[in-house]
Amino acid sequence: MPLAVIMAGGRGERFWPRSRTARPKQFLNLIGEKSMLQLTVERLESLVGITDTYVVAAADFKDIILEQVPALPEENVIVEPFGRDTAAAIGLAAMVLGRKNPREVMIVLPADHYIGNVGEFQKVLWSAVTAAAQGDNVVTLGITPHSPETGYGYIHRGELEGVIGGISTYKALQFMEKPNYERALEFMSSGDYFWNSGMFVWRVDLVRAMIDKYIPELAAGLQDIESSLGTDTYENTLEDVYATLPRVSVDYGLMEHADNVLLIPCDFGWDDIGNWAALDRYAAKDELGNVLLGEGVMLDTANTYVVSEERTVALVGVDDLIIINDQDSLLVCHKSRVQEIKRVVQALKDKGLEHLL
């Protein structure tokens, strides 16, 4: 039975003002009646038992996680004292899981993805687990691009390696950084490039060995932390050492260097739900492309997404806006600039308005 690690440490700043420091987007019901974290755990249930499921997050989120996933054992919440990017979080998780079974396959999933076809996702994931168990293979899921996205990294597909359970696996030739529009259009047209989903499957001992080889500073820090695991000094050691770990992503630190990566191309209705425009794609619209979640009127208005559940909204003569009216804050943003909402968060910090974040 594989082990699963769900990465739930993000701050969700592009979903401000709904997403706040105390309850970021992975703990919100953005699509449907369950949170993004709950949906991620639910998708794993047929493949991984709850006692073999782990969640990595900041200590501030531990109570929320246990509240939303009450069946999860408390010790399966792996606490990061600070955010040090994905390589450190995955390394910390691999260190903990290694005490359980270092040869077991480890699934790594972000907590904030949308999956439209859960059955197909589970079929693909099981093939990835099988491939990872058969040798020293790192397996990643690449999403068939439907548009020339510049907000995602890409993976270049190589030759066919095999077929497992009807699912084809390929050699991954290269992990590419986020491209400009022209380059993204070339990637999409070629048919050999796939969106980097950030989902990985590997044996626990294999990813530890990769960290030893490619990020030795991280490996040394993890060894120091591991020496205190299970003792009274663990929390203090974790906090002291974790602050010194290199801040590097798993893509940059490991995947761009590894030569043992298999790619499984997928198309199961995936979205990383990175900003408000992503939610707009899944909402029911009126004849002018508007979405209104709440009460109000929209006159001579088109392609506008509004969330205002506590106040009535009236719009006249506007187009292509995101309007979020939440608690004590109001966001008005052009759809073409939703990626810049992180700038709003920083600007509020600079003005000393952290209480709104």
C-alpha positions as CSV (number, residue, x, y, z in Angstrom):
1,M,0.0,0.0,0.0
2,P,1.6,3.3,-1.0
3,L,2.0,6.3,1.3
4,A,0.6,9.7,0.4
5,V,1.8,13.2,1.3
6,I,-0.5,16.2,0.7
7,M,1.3,19.6,0.6
8,A,-1.0,22.1,2.4
9,G,1.4,24.9,3.3
10,G,0.5,27.5,0.7
11,R,-0.8,30.9,1.6
12,G,-3.2,31.4,-1.3
13,E,-2.5,35.1,-1.7
14,R,-4.0,35.3,-5.2
15,F,-7.4,34.5,-3.5
16,W,-7.4,37.4,-1.2
17,P,-9.7,38.6,0.3
18,R,-11.4,35.2,0.8
19,S,-8.1,33.5,1.5
20,R,-6.5,34.9,4.7
21,T,-3.4,34.1,6.6
22,A,-5.4,32.1,9.2
23,R,-7.4,30.1,6.6
24,P,-5.9,30.1,3.1
25,K,-7.4,28.7,0.0
26,Q,-6.7,25.0,0.6
27,F,-9.1,25.1,3.5
28,L,-11.9,27.0,1.7
29,N,-14.9,25.6,-0.1
30,L,-14.1,27.2,-3.4
31,I,-15.8,24.5,-5.6
32,G,-18.7,22.7,-4.1
33,E,-19.4,21.9,-0.4
34,K,-16.0,20.6,0.6
35,S,-12.6,22.3,1.0
36,M,-9.8,21.8,-1.5
37,L,-8.0,19.7,1.2
38,Q,-11.0,17.5,1.8
39,L,-11.5,16.9,-1.9
40,T,-7.8,15.9,-2.2
41,V,-8.0,13.4,0.7
42,E,-11.3,12.0,-0.8
43,R,-9.7,11.3,-4.2
44,L,-7.0,9.2,-2.5
45,E,-9.4,7.0,-0.4
46,S,-9.5,4.1,-2.9
47,L,-5.7,4.0,-3.2
48,V,-4.3,5.0,0.2
49,G,-5.7,4.3,3.7
50,I,-6.2,7.3,5.9
51,T,-3.5,6.1,8.3
52,D,-1.0,6.1,5.4
53,T,-2.0,9.6,4.4
54,Y,0.1,12.6,5.7
55,V,-0.4,16.3,5.4
56,V,2.6,18.8,5.5
57,A,1.7,22.3,6.7
58,A,2.6,25.1,9.1
59,A,1.8,24.5,12.8
60,D,-0.9,27.3,12.5
61,F,-2.9,25.0,10.3
62,K,-2.8,21.8,12.3
63,D,-6.1,22.3,14.1
64,I,-7.8,23.2,10.8
65,I,-6.5,20.1,9.1
66,L,-7.7,17.8,12.0
67,E,-11.0,19.6,12.0
68,Q,-11.5,19.1,8.3
69,V,-10.1,15.5,8.2
70,P,-11.1,14.1,11.6
71,A,-10.1,10.6,10.6
72,L,-6.5,11.6,10.0
73,P,-4.2,10.6,12.9
74,E,-2.8,13.6,14.7
75,E,0.8,12.3,14.2
76,N,0.2,12.3,10.4
77,V,0.2,16.1,10.3
78,I,3.9,16.9,9.6
79,V,4.6,20.4,10.9
80,E,6.9,22.8,9.1
81,P,8.1,25.6,11.5
82,F,8.7,27.9,8.5
83,G,8.0,27.7,4.8
84,R,11.2,26.8,3.0
85,D,9.7,25.8,-0.4
86,T,8.7,22.4,-1.7
87,A,12.1,20.6,-1.6
88,A,12.4,21.0,2.1
89,A,8.8,20.1,2.8
90,I,9.1,16.9,0.7
91,G,12.4,16.1,2.3
92,L,10.9,16.5,5.8
93,A,8.0,14.2,4.8
94,A,10.3,11.6,3.3
95,M,12.3,11.7,6.6
96,V,9.1,10.9,8.6
97,L,7.8,8.3,6.2
98,G,11.2,6.6,6.1
99,R,10.7,5.6,9.7
100,K,7.6,3.7,8.6
101,N,8.9,2.0,5.4
102,P,11.8,3.5,3.4
103,R,11.1,1.2,0.4
104,E,7.5,2.2,0.1
105,V,6.1,4.3,-2.7
106,M,5.4,7.9,-1.8
107,I,2.7,9.9,-3.6
108,V,3.1,13.7,-3.4
109,L,0.1,15.9,-4.2
110,P,-0.7,19.6,-3.7
111,A,-3.8,20.2,-1.6
112,D,-5.3,22.8,-3.9
113,H,-5.9,21.1,-7.2
114,Y,-9.2,20.5,-9.0
115,I,-9.8,17.2,-10.7
116,G,-12.8,16.8,-12.9
117,N,-12.6,13.1,-13.7
118,V,-11.7,11.5,-10.4
119,G,-12.0,7.9,-11.8
120,E,-9.4,8.6,-14.6
121,F,-7.1,10.4,-12.1
122,Q,-7.2,7.3,-9.8
123,K,-6.4,5.0,-12.7
124,V,-3.4,7.1,-13.8
125,L,-2.2,7.5,-10.2
126,W,-2.2,3.7,-9.7
127,S,-0.2,3.2,-12.9
128,A,2.3,5.8,-11.6
129,V,2.5,3.9,-8.2
130,T,3.2,0.7,-10.1
131,A,5.9,2.3,-12.3
132,A,7.6,3.8,-9.2
133,A,7.6,0.5,-7.5
134,Q,9.2,-1.4,-10.4
135,G,12.6,0.3,-10.3
136,D,14.5,3.5,-9.5
137,N,11.9,5.6,-11.3
138,V,10.5,9.0,-10.4
139,V,7.1,9.4,-12.0
140,T,5.4,12.7,-12.7
141,L,2.0,13.5,-14.2
142,G,2.0,15.9,-17.1
143,I,-1.3,17.6,-18.1
144,T,-2.2,17.8,-21.8
145,P,-2.3,21.6,-22.5
146,H,-5.6,23.1,-23.7
147,S,-4.2,26.6,-24.0
148,P,-0.8,28.3,-24.3
149,E,-0.6,28.9,-20.5
150,T,2.3,31.0,-19.3
151,G,1.6,30.4,-15.6
152,Y,2.7,26.8,-15.6
153,G,6.0,25.0,-16.1
154,Y,6.2,22.4,-18.9
155,I,7.7,18.9,-19.3
156,H,9.1,17.7,-22.6
157,R,8.1,14.2,-23.5
158,G,10.6,11.7,-24.9
159,E,10.3,8.1,-26.1
160,L,7.7,5.6,-24.9
161,E,9.0,3.6,-22.0
162,G,6.1,1.2,-21.4
163,V,2.4,0.7,-20.8
164,I,1.1,-0.1,-17.3
165,G,-2.6,-0.8,-16.9
166,G,-3.4,0.7,-20.2
167,I,-1.5,3.9,-19.3
168,S,1.5,4.9,-21.4
169,T,4.7,6.1,-19.7
170,Y,7.4,8.1,-21.4
171,K,10.9,9.3,-20.7
172,A,10.8,12.9,-19.4
173,L,13.5,14.8,-21.3
174,Q,13.4,18.2,-19.6
175,F,11.5,20.3,-17.1
176,M,10.9,23.8,-18.5
177,E,10.4,27.1,-16.6
178,K,7.2,29.1,-17.2
179,P,7.4,30.3,-20.8
180,N,6.3,33.5,-22.5
181,Y,3.2,33.4,-24.7
182,E,5.0,32.7,-28.0
183,R,7.0,29.8,-26.4
184,A,3.9,28.4,-24.8
185,L,2.2,28.4,-28.2
186,E,5.1,26.5,-29.6
187,F,4.9,23.9,-26.8
188,M,1.2,23.4,-27.3
189,S,1.5,23.1,-31.1
190,S,4.2,20.5,-30.9
191,G,2.2,18.0,-28.9
192,D,5.3,16.9,-27.0
193,Y,5.1,19.3,-24.0
194,F,2.8,19.0,-21.0
195,W,1.9,21.2,-18.1
196,N,3.9,20.4,-14.9
197,S,1.2,19.3,-12.5
198,G,3.4,19.3,-9.4
199,M,2.3,15.7,-8.7
200,F,5.1,13.2,-8.1
201,V,5.4,9.5,-7.3
202,W,8.6,7.9,-6.0
203,R,10.0,5.5,-3.4
204,V,10.8,7.1,-0.1
205,D,14.5,6.0,-0.1
206,L,14.9,7.1,-3.7
207,V,13.8,10.7,-3.1
208,R,16.1,10.8,-0.1
209,A,19.0,9.6,-2.3
210,M,18.2,12.3,-4.8
211,I,18.3,15.0,-2.2
212,D,21.6,13.6,-1.0
213,K,22.9,13.9,-4.6
214,Y,21.4,17.2,-5.8
215,I,20.8,19.3,-2.7
216,P,23.5,18.2,-0.2
217,E,22.8,21.2,2.1
218,L,19.2,20.1,2.5
219,A,20.3,16.5,3.1
220,A,22.7,17.5,5.9
221,G,20.0,19.5,7.6
222,L,17.5,16.6,7.4
223,Q,20.1,14.3,8.9
224,D,20.4,16.7,11.9
225,I,16.7,16.8,12.3
226,E,16.3,13.0,11.9
227,S,18.8,12.4,14.7
228,S,16.3,14.0,17.1
229,L,13.2,12.4,15.7
230,G,11.2,10.7,18.5
231,T,13.0,12.5,21.3
232,D,12.1,15.5,23.5
233,T,14.5,17.7,21.6
234,Y,12.8,17.2,18.2
235,E,10.7,20.3,18.1
236,N,13.6,22.6,19.1
237,T,16.0,20.9,16.7
238,L,13.5,21.1,13.9
239,E,12.9,24.8,14.4
240,D,16.6,25.6,14.7
241,V,17.8,23.6,11.7
242,Y,14.8,24.2,9.4
243,A,15.5,27.9,9.4
244,T,18.9,27.2,7.8
245,L,17.7,24.9,5.0
246,P,18.0,26.1,1.5
247,R,14.9,27.7,0.0
248,V,14.5,25.7,-3.2
249,S,11.6,24.2,-5.2
250,V,11.5,20.5,-5.9
251,D,11.4,21.3,-9.6
252,Y,14.6,23.4,-9.6
253,G,16.4,21.4,-6.9
254,L,15.6,17.8,-8.1
255,M,13.6,17.4,-11.2
256,E,15.7,19.6,-13.5
257,H,18.7,17.5,-12.7
258,A,17.3,14.0,-12.5
259,D,17.7,11.5,-15.4
260,N,15.4,8.8,-14.1
261,V,12.0,10.6,-14.6
262,L,9.0,9.0,-16.2
263,L,6.2,11.1,-17.6
264,I,2.6,10.0,-17.7
265,P,0.5,12.4,-20.0
266,C,-2.9,12.9,-18.5
267,D,-6.2,14.7,-19.3
268,F,-8.6,14.3,-16.4
269,G,-9.9,17.8,-16.0
270,W,-7.1,19.2,-14.0
271,D,-6.7,22.8,-12.8
272,D,-4.4,24.2,-10.1
273,I,-7.0,26.8,-9.1
274,G,-4.4,29.4,-8.9
275,N,-6.6,32.5,-8.8
276,W,-10.1,33.9,-9.1
277,A,-10.1,33.6,-12.9
278,A,-9.8,29.8,-12.5
279,L,-13.0,29.7,-10.5
280,D,-14.7,31.8,-13.2
281,R,-14.0,28.9,-15.6
282,Y,-16.2,26.5,-13.6
283,A,-19.1,28.8,-12.7
284,A,-22.5,28.9,-14.4
285,K,-22.8,32.2,-16.4
286,D,-25.6,34.3,-17.7
287,E,-26.0,35.1,-21.4
288,L,-23.3,37.9,-21.2
289,G,-20.8,35.7,-19.4
290,N,-21.4,37.1,-15.9
291,V,-21.3,35.3,-12.6
292,L,-23.0,36.7,-9.5
293,L,-22.7,34.8,-6.3
294,G,-24.9,36.8,-4.0
295,E,-27.7,39.3,-4.5
296,G,-27.6,42.2,-7.0
297,V,-28.0,43.5,-10.5
298,M,-25.7,43.7,-13.5
299,L,-26.6,46.3,-16.1
300,D,-24.7,46.6,-19.4
301,T,-22.1,44.4,-17.8
302,A,-20.2,41.4,-19.4
303,N,-17.7,38.7,-18.5
304,T,-17.6,39.8,-14.8
305,Y,-17.2,37.5,-11.8
306,V,-18.7,38.8,-8.5
307,V,-18.8,37.2,-5.1
308,S,-20.8,39.3,-2.5
309,E,-22.7,37.1,-0.2
310,E,-23.4,39.7,2.5
311,R,-24.0,42.9,0.5
312,T,-26.2,43.7,-2.5
313,V,-24.1,44.7,-5.6
314,A,-25.1,46.9,-8.5
315,L,-22.9,47.1,-11.6
316,V,-23.4,49.4,-14.5
317,G,-21.3,49.4,-17.7
318,V,-18.3,47.3,-16.7
319,D,-16.6,44.4,-18.4
320,D,-14.0,41.7,-17.5
321,L,-13.8,42.4,-13.8
322,I,-13.3,40.2,-10.7
323,I,-15.1,41.7,-7.7
324,I,-14.9,40.0,-4.3
325,N,-16.7,41.5,-1.4
326,D,-15.7,39.6,1.7
327,Q,-15.9,40.4,5.4
328,D,-14.0,43.7,5.8
329,S,-12.5,44.1,2.4
330,L,-13.4,44.6,-1.3
331,L,-11.3,43.6,-4.3
332,V,-11.9,45.0,-7.8
333,C,-9.5,43.6,-10.4
334,H,-9.4,43.3,-14.1
335,K,-9.4,39.7,-15.2
336,S,-6.2,40.2,-17.2
337,R,-4.3,41.1,-14.0
338,V,-5.5,38.5,-11.5
339,Q,-1.9,37.2,-11.1
340,E,-1.0,40.6,-9.6
341,I,-3.3,40.2,-6.5
342,K,-0.2,39.1,-4.7
343,R,1.0,42.7,-5.2
344,V,-2.1,43.9,-3.4
345,V,-1.3,41.6,-0.4
346,Q,2.3,43.1,-0.3
347,A,1.0,46.6,-0.6
348,L,-1.4,46.1,2.4
349,K,1.6,44.7,4.4
350,D,3.6,47.8,3.4
351,K,0.8,50.1,4.7
352,G,0.7,48.2,8.0
353,L,-2.7,46.6,7.3
354,E,-1.7,43.1,8.2
355,H,-5.0,42.6,10.1
356,L,-6.7,42.4,6.7
357,L,-4.6,39.6,5.5
